[in-house]
Amino acid sequence: MRNVFAKLWADDAGVVTIEYLVLGTFLALALIVGVATLARSINVELNELAQAILSFNQSFAVSGTSTCVANVTGSSGTDPLQGGPASMQTRSTAPTTNIINDFVCD
């Protein structure tokens, strides 16, 4: 029986396989951690891009004008934001006013 344990202790046939198994396990764990970190970083960057797109102000205002022959009123539009803090939910432009030219009509 002692000879069997001595023979088993001296056997090197499976050592290389076990070394590759341990190395593969370490590489797999490192790959999982790396992919998780990469996914988190991409998610943060996409979130920042979405917030930047949401912060675009697409509101507009066109003031009116008036002459002797015609009168054009102004117009405006507001850009309601989707998401973000409650203090930034809506954005509006100043009310439009008509510009009256100072000249005498016949």
C-alpha positions in Angstrom: 0.0 0.0 0.0 2.9 2.3 0.8 4.2 1.7 -2.7 0.9 2.9 -4.2 0.9 6.2 -2.4 4.6 6.8 -3.3 3.8 6.0 -6.9 0.8 8.4 -6.8 2.9 11.1 -5.2 5.5 10.9 -7.9 3.0 10.9 -10.7 3.2 14.1 -12.8 0.7 13.2 -15.5 -2.1 15.5 -14.4 -0.1 18.4 -13.0 0.0 20.3 -16.3 -3.8 19.9 -16.7 -4.4 21.3 -13.2 -2.1 24.2 -13.9 -4.0 25.1 -17.0 -7.3 24.7 -15.2 -6.1 27.2 -12.4 -4.8 29.6 -15.1 -8.0 29.4 -17.0 -10.0 30.0 -13.9 -8.0 33.2 -13.1 -8.4 34.4 -16.7 -12.1 33.8 -16.6 -12.5 35.7 -13.4 -10.4 38.6 -14.7 -12.5 38.6 -17.9 -15.8 38.7 -16.0 -14.6 41.6 -13.8 -13.2 43.5 -16.9 -16.5 43.0 -18.9 -18.6 44.2 -15.9 -16.4 47.3 -15.5 -16.6 48.0 -19.2 -20.4 47.6 -19.2 -20.7 50.0 -16.3 -18.5 52.6 -18.0 -20.4 52.4 -21.2 -23.7 52.7 -19.3 -22.4 55.9 -17.6 -21.3 57.4 -20.9 -24.6 56.6 -22.6 -26.4 58.2 -19.6 -24.3 61.3 -19.9 -25.1 61.5 -23.6 -28.8 61.1 -22.9 -28.7 63.9 -20.4 -26.9 66.1 -22.8 -29.5 65.5 -25.5 -32.3 66.2 -23.1 -30.7 69.5 -22.1 -30.9 70.9 -25.7 -33.2 73.9 -25.7 -35.5 73.7 -28.7 -37.6 76.6 -27.7 -38.1 79.5 -30.1 -39.7 83.0 -30.2 -40.3 85.2 -33.2 -41.4 88.7 -32.5 -44.1 90.4 -34.7 -43.9 93.5 -36.8 -46.4 96.1 -37.8 -46.4 98.5 -40.8 -49.0 100.8 -42.4 -50.3 98.0 -44.6 -49.9 94.8 -42.5 -49.5 93.5 -39.1 -47.8 90.2 -38.3 -48.1 88.8 -34.8 -45.2 86.9 -33.1 -45.1 83.3 -32.1 -43.3 81.1 -29.6 -42.8 77.5 -28.6 -41.7 75.8 -25.5 -39.6 72.7 -25.1 -40.9 70.4 -22.2 -38.1 68.3 -20.9 -38.6 64.5 -20.5 -37.0 63.4 -17.2 -34.4 65.1 -15.1 -34.9 67.0 -11.9 -38.3 68.5 -11.1 -36.9 72.0 -11.3 -36.0 71.5 -14.9 -39.2 69.7 -16.1 -40.4 72.6 -18.3 -38.7 75.4 -20.0 -40.5 78.3 -21.6 -39.5 81.4 -23.5 -40.4 85.0 -22.7 -43.7 86.2 -24.1 -43.4 87.7 -27.5 -44.2 91.3 -28.2 -45.1 93.2 -31.3 -42.5 95.6 -32.6 -44.2 98.8 -33.9 -42.2 100.8 -36.3 -42.1 104.5 -35.5 -43.2 106.2 -38.7 -46.3 108.1 -39.8 -48.7 106.3 -42.1 -50.7 108.2 -44.7 
